[in-house]
Amino acid sequence: MSGSGRLAGKVALIFGAGSVGPGWGNGRATATRFAEEGAQLFGVDRELDRMKETLERVKEVGGTMETGFCDVTSSQSISDAVDACMKRYGRIDILVNNVGGSAAGGPVEMAEDVWDSQVDTNLKSVFLTCKYVLPIMEKQGSGAIVNLASTSGIRWTGSAQVAYAATKAGVIQLSRVVAVQYAKKGIRVNTIIPGQLHTPLVESRLAGQRAGGDVAKLLEQRQARIPLPFMGDGRDTANAAVFLASDEARFVTGTEIVVDGGMSVRCG
């Protein structure tokens, strides 16, 4: 697929290209859709096993993906991942930041070390990937950065998760600031704000945390918040990422696409 498509000839570095379980996680779906659109891929994850299904799906659509390890809480690990991508492809046209996770609690309930971990994983990671990739894109004279936030960063979404909400709001504003700073250098920076999607995270973690392990109950609770009569998944996030990474979005920077079925604009 590398010879044609909306991302043909572009090299994409995806942080968080795996998924916690089988199915369409945001990173896996993004890698697959990018491959369908002709991008050359370098995908990294903290757990290499999580990328096995991603590799299979990329192969199914005729693409290829180089893989590597990365701990996004480590500056050196991110630097190494960027260097590995450059060694393989010689350029980075697209950066996707898809790493993050939530923890329950407000300021009183949440332990200080949990707060610090959330900041490092969800927000500092984006700061660090930009630190190492922006100079490469600036030298190239072009680039597109797609950061993933969450509706928790713009609205109350049903539970107190103060660090997740604060860090995802931080990702949105970081993206806006970097977008303006680097606009004259041909680099676009945008954010996708996914809502409550049916990703593998539902079965692997959230159902146990919030519905006593009852997946059907949790899905029913989440669907009740969504105006559209169905729940999206990682492919919906990926379709937004394809647009933002492509030349079709050449005049789009410093903004957000909300992918939530209308959840964040409904009242009550």
C-alpha positions in Angstrom: 0.0 0.0 0.0 3.0 2.3 0.3 2.7 3.6 -3.3 -0.7 5.1 -2.9 -3.1 6.5 -0.4 -3.6 9.7 1.5 -0.4 9.2 3.5 1.7 7.8 0.7 5.4 8.5 1.1 5.1 9.6 4.7 6.8 8.1 7.7 4.7 7.9 10.9 6.1 7.3 14.4 3.4 6.0 16.7 3.8 6.0 20.5 1.5 3.4 21.9 0.9 1.3 18.8 -0.2 -1.8 20.8 -3.3 -2.4 22.8 -4.1 -4.0 26.2 -6.2 -6.7 24.6 -7.7 -7.9 21.3 -9.7 -5.5 19.2 -9.6 -1.9 18.0 -7.6 0.1 20.4 -6.7 3.7 19.3 -3.1 3.0 18.6 -3.7 -0.3 16.8 -6.4 1.2 14.7 -4.3 4.2 13.8 -1.4 2.1 12.7 -3.7 -0.1 10.6 -5.5 2.9 8.9 -2.1 4.7 8.3 -0.9 1.5 6.6 -4.0 1.4 4.5 -3.3 4.9 3.4 0.3 4.2 2.4 2.4 5.4 5.4 5.6 3.7 6.5 5.3 2.9 10.1 7.5 2.8 13.2 5.4 1.7 16.2 6.6 1.6 19.8 5.1 0.4 23.0 6.1 -0.4 26.6 5.1 -4.1 26.1 6.1 -5.5 22.7 3.6 -8.3 22.9 0.8 -5.7 22.7 1.9 -5.0 19.1 1.6 -8.6 17.8 -2.0 -8.1 16.7 -1.2 -4.6 15.4 1.5 -6.1 13.2 -0.9 -8.8 11.9 -3.6 -6.2 11.1 -1.0 -3.9 9.3 0.1 -6.9 7.3 -3.4 -7.8 6.4 -3.9 -4.4 4.7 -0.6 -4.7 2.8 1.5 -2.6 5.1 4.7 -3.0 7.1 5.6 -1.7 10.5 8.9 -1.6 12.3 8.6 -2.0 16.0 10.5 -1.0 19.1 10.3 -0.7 22.9 9.7 2.6 24.6 8.9 3.7 28.1 7.4 7.2 27.6 8.3 8.2 31.2 11.9 8.0 30.3 13.6 10.8 28.3 16.3 8.4 27.1 13.9 5.8 26.0 12.0 8.3 23.9 15.2 9.6 22.4 16.3 6.1 21.6 12.9 5.4 19.8 13.2 8.5 17.8 16.8 7.7 16.8 15.7 4.1 15.8 13.0 5.5 13.6 15.4 7.9 11.9 18.0 5.2 11.4 15.4 3.1 9.7 13.6 5.7 7.6 15.7 8.9 7.7 12.8 11.1 8.4 9.6 11.5 10.5 6.6 13.1 8.8 4.0 12.2 11.4 4.1 11.9 15.2 1.2 10.3 17.0 1.1 10.4 20.8 -1.3 7.7 22.0 0.0 6.8 25.4 -2.1 7.4 28.6 -4.1 6.0 31.4 -6.5 7.0 34.1 -6.5 6.7 37.9 -9.5 7.2 40.1 -9.8 9.9 42.8 -9.7 13.6 43.5 -7.0 15.5 45.3 -7.8 14.0 48.8 -8.1 10.4 47.8 -5.3 10.2 45.3 -1.8 9.4 46.5 0.9 11.9 45.5 2.9 9.3 43.7 -0.1 8.4 41.6 -0.5 12.0 40.6 3.1 12.2 39.7 2.9 9.0 37.6 -0.2 10.3 35.8 1.6 13.6 34.9 4.7 11.7 33.6 2.7 9.2 31.6 0.0 11.4 30.1 1.5 14.8 29.8 5.3 14.8 30.2 5.5 12.1 27.6 4.0 14.4 25.0 6.4 17.2 26.0 9.3 14.7 25.5 8.3 13.3 22.2 7.9 16.8 20.9 11.3 17.8 22.3 13.0 15.1 20.2 10.8 15.1 17.1 10.3 18.8 16.5 13.9 19.5 15.5 13.7 16.8 12.9 10.5 18.2 11.4 11.9 21.7 11.5 14.9 20.6 9.5 12.6 18.9 7.0 10.4 22.0 6.8 7.3 20.0 7.4 5.5 17.6 9.8 2.2 16.8 11.5 1.8 16.0 15.1 -1.4 14.3 16.4 -1.9 14.1 20.1 -4.6 12.1 21.9 -6.4 13.7 24.8 -9.8 12.7 26.2 -13.2 14.2 26.8 -12.2 14.1 30.5 -9.9 17.0 29.6 -12.9 19.2 28.6 -15.9 17.9 30.7 -16.8 15.9 33.7 -17.4 12.4 32.3 -18.9 10.5 35.2 -16.2 9.9 37.8 -13.5 11.8 39.7 -10.1 11.2 38.0 -8.5 14.5 38.7 -5.0 13.7 37.4 -6.2 12.2 34.1 -8.6 15.2 33.5 -5.9 17.7 34.3 -3.2 16.1 32.2 -5.5 15.6 29.2 -6.5 19.2 29.4 -2.7 19.9 29.5 -2.2 17.9 26.3 -4.8 20.1 24.5 -3.2 23.3 25.6 0.4 22.1 25.0 -0.7 21.2 21.4 -2.1 24.7 20.8 1.0 26.4 22.1 3.3 24.2 20.0 1.1 24.7 17.0 1.4 28.4 17.0 5.2 28.3 17.8 6.0 26.1 14.9 3.4 27.1 12.3 5.8 29.2 10.3 8.1 26.2 10.1 5.6 24.1 8.3 4.6 21.9 11.3 1.0 21.3 12.2 -0.1 20.2 15.7 -3.6 19.0 16.5 -5.4 17.0 19.1 -8.0 14.3 18.9 -10.4 14.1 21.9 -11.9 10.6 22.1 -15.0 10.0 24.2 -16.2 6.8 25.8 -15.3 4.3 23.0 -15.5 0.5 23.1 -11.8 -0.3 23.0 -10.1 -3.3 24.5 -9.6 -1.3 27.7 -13.3 -1.8 28.5 -12.9 -5.6 28.9 -9.3 -5.6 30.2 -9.6 -3.0 33.0 -12.6 -0.6 33.2 -15.3 -3.2 33.7 -13.5 -4.5 36.8 -12.9 -1.0 38.1 -16.4 0.4 37.6 -19.0 -2.4 37.0 -17.8 -5.3 39.1 -16.5 -7.1 36.0 -19.8 -6.9 34.2 -18.8 -5.7 30.7 -22.4 -5.5 29.4 -23.4 -3.3 32.4 -20.5 -0.9 31.8 -21.2 -0.7 28.1 -24.8 0.1 28.8 -23.8 2.8 31.3 -21.5 4.3 28.7 -23.9 4.1 25.8 -26.5 5.9 27.9 -24.3 9.0 27.9 -23.9 9.0 24.1 -26.5 10.7 21.9 -25.7 8.6 18.8 -27.3 5.1 19.0 -24.0 3.2 19.0 -20.6 3.3 20.5 -17.5 4.1 18.5 -14.2 2.3 18.8 -10.5 3.0 17.9 -11.3 3.1 14.2 -13.2 6.3 14.7 -10.2 7.9 16.4 -7.9 6.5 13.6 -10.1 8.1 10.9 -9.7 11.5 12.5 -5.9 10.9 12.8 -5.7 10.0 9.1 -7.3 13.3 8.2 -5.1 15.4 10.6 -2.0 13.7 9.4 -2.8 14.1 5.8 -2.3 17.0 3.4 -6.1 17.3 3.4 -5.6 19.1 6.7 -2.9 21.4 5.4 -4.8 24.5 6.8 -5.7 22.8 10.1 -3.5 23.4 13.1 -3.9 24.3 16.8 -7.3 22.7 17.1 -9.2 19.6 18.3 -11.5 17.0 16.8 -13.9 15.6 19.3 -14.8 11.9 18.6 -17.5 11.1 21.2 -20.8 10.6 19.5 -22.0 13.9 20.9 -21.5 13.0 24.5 -19.6 16.1 25.6 -22.3 18.5 24.2 -25.4 17.0 25.7 -26.9 18.4 28.8 -27.4 15.9 31.7 
